[in-house]
Every structure is written in C-alpha cells, then in structure tokens.
Amino acid sequence: MGSVDVQHCGKHPDKIAIRFCRFCNLFLCLGCTYEQSAYIYCLEHGIISLSVKDGENLRTEMASKTVPAVPEDNCGGLKMQHRSHRKTKREIKAGVRSRNAELVERLLKAQSQRIVKQQVEKVAKERYEREVKERELRELADRVRCREEERVKREAKEQAERYQKERVDRERVKEELKIQALKIEEDHRRKKSFWQELEPLEFEKEVARIYDKKGLGARLTAHSNDGGVDIFLNDGTVVQCKHQEVPVAPRIVRELYGVMVHEEAPRAILVCSGGFSRNCFDWAKGKPIELIDLDELVAMQMRIKASV
C-alpha cells in the first residue's frame, strides 16, 4: 500500500489517524490513544505507538516481505495463537494498569510520607520552640526570683542594722538619761530640803545608803523592836537615826551609849536631821560616839562624790 497524505483510523474510519500501533498493525485516532510521561500509548495494548509516517514505512516494509503459506490443517494452531495473542494483550493491559496503580500508590504513599514528615518536623519545631521559650521564661523567673531574694535579704539586713543602731542609740540615750537622773538625784540629795521632806523610814534608808557607799556595809534592822539600833555596820558599829526638826537632848545620847555597851559595839553613831544641843557634844566628848547632823550628811555625800 503506497503512502498517502492522510490516513484514517483502522477502528474508526471516519476519523483521521495520528499514530500507528505496531502490535495491532493499525492506524489510531485520538480516541484510541492516551498520553503519559511525554509518550503516546495504544489504548488497547498499552504500548508506545509510532507516528503515522513511521507506520506507513513499517507497513510498506512488511508488505514487501514474502509471507509463507499456512497449511489448512494449521488453522487450529492459528486460532490458538490468536487466542494466546488476545490473552497476551489482556495481560499487557492489566500489567499497565497495575503498574499505573502501583505508581499512583507509590506517589500517594510518598506524598503522604512527605506530608507526615512535614507534620512531624513542624510539631518537633513547635515543641523545640516551646521548650526554648519555656526555658527562657524559667531562667527569667529564676533571675527575677534571685534578684528579689537578694533585694529582700539586703532590705532585711539594712533593717536589722537600722534596728540595731536604733537599739544601741536607745540604750545609749537611756543610759545617759539614767546617769543624768542619778546626777540630778545626787544633786538633790545634797540639799537640806531633800532630807527634810523624807519620812523616818526613808531617812534611815538614805543614811544606810551613804554608809554603804563608803564601803562600810550597812544593814537595816527591823522597823519595830529594834532595841534602839536602826543600822548595823560590818565592823559592829551601831547607828541610830532621828528624823525630827528639833535638836536631840543629851538623854538620847546616853541611851545610845547604853545600847552600845549592851551590844558590845566598838562605837556608836547618832544621826539627827534636827541637830544636837550643846550638852550632847559635851557629854559625848571622849566617848566612842559620833554625832552627825544634816550639814555633816551633806558634807559626807560631797566627799563620796569627790572620791568617785
């Protein structure tokens, strides 16, 4: 068959052929082919088709060859070959479809794996970023807590130092006030008005206090039934106190002398805020009896202060 400019489809004569199938030896139209991966395949057999020109050349070459005669008794074999050929075509088509399905399955599997991998990477990235952010927040919180603890400790230390200083200042002020009060009290004791305003029992205590400051160890006796002795000194001296406005009479000095003899004391002291009459000094002259009036008490305090 000579080449012509236009060939028609062997399955659809009314349509113009665009390809040629070597397997079925027919020209194919657009409806009998499909394109995949830049190749055009036969729709029925699934093999790559040729162009129309190549198909014409192939047909011319095949027509020029001598075809051997087929015996009549071999018709059954031709039928068997035709059936085997049809089976082969079905197998090829099924294989193509299976390969296409496998290819699609592999593509879908690869795509799903890629998507899963991307999702896993995204989740891992988000987790890493979250962990980094949480770690940064923890570090920031630790730094803030450390600074807060340092600030609290510093403030507590400053407050403790301030309280300590205030306590020392208070103690110092208290001590100064105490010293000043004692000074004022001592100054007040050196006045006659102080001794004149005392009660009898307070007068005895103040006298004992003076002798105690002198280092003689004064000890007060009971207020009642004292036997004429108000204060005992460590050396055995007996002291009698009279807190009155008028001078004492010699009779009181004689009674104290009797008490001294009775107590076997080495000497006796009579202290009177009102002073003594002239006869008292005359009677006590040459005896171990000391007469002390208010002026002598004040002078004793002055001597004690000067010695301190």
NORKAQUI-V905308 format. One record per pair of residues at least 6 apart in sequence whose ideal C-beta (glycine too) atoms are under 6 Angstrom apart, sorted by sequence separation. I is the first residue (numbers start at 1). J is the second residue. D is the distance in Angstrom with one decimal. If there is no record, write none. Layout:
I;J;D
I;J;D
//
This chain:
9;15;4.6
188;194;5.1
212;218;4.6
242;248;5.6
20;27;5.4
21;28;5.6
33;40;5.1
34;41;5.6
41;48;5.9
42;49;5.3
211;218;4.1
284;291;5.8
9;17;4.9
221;229;5.6
231;239;3.8
260;268;4.0
8;17;5.8
19;28;4.8
34;43;5.6
39;48;5.2
40;49;5.3
229;238;4.6
230;239;6.0
7;17;4.3
17;27;3.4
33;43;5.8
208;218;3.9
230;240;5.4
32;43;5.2
220;231;5.9
230;241;4.7
17;29;5.7
18;30;5.9
208;220;5.4
256;268;5.1
218;231;5.2
219;232;4.8
15;29;3.9
19;33;5.3
256;270;5.4
218;233;5.9
276;291;5.2
10;26;3.3
240;256;5.3
10;27;5.3
12;29;5.3
216;233;4.6
217;234;3.6
9;27;5.8
275;293;4.5
9;28;6.0
7;27;4.7
9;29;3.7
11;32;5.8
19;40;5.6
21;42;4.4
267;288;3.8
268;289;5.0
269;290;4.7
270;291;5.4
271;292;4.7
273;294;5.0
23;45;4.7
238;260;5.8
208;231;5.1
23;47;5.6
248;272;5.0
238;263;5.6
204;230;5.0
238;265;4.6
247;274;5.3
253;280;5.0
21;49;5.2
237;265;5.9
246;274;5.0
247;275;4.4
248;276;5.7
236;265;5.0
245;274;5.0
247;276;5.3
250;279;4.5
19;49;3.8
20;50;4.5
236;266;5.4
237;267;5.2
238;268;5.1
239;269;4.5
240;270;5.3
241;271;4.9
242;272;4.2
243;273;5.1
244;274;4.6
247;277;4.8
250;280;5.1
253;283;5.6
228;259;4.2
253;284;5.5
250;283;4.8
207;241;5.3
17;52;5.8
20;55;2.4
204;241;4.7
203;241;5.8
203;243;4.0
200;243;4.6
45;89;5.4
7;52;5.4
46;92;5.4
45;92;5.7
46;93;5.1
46;96;3.5
3;56;4.5
207;271;5.3
195;273;5.6
210;300;5.6
213;304;5.2
195;294;5.7
192;294;5.6
190;298;5.3
190;301;5.3
189;301;6.0
//
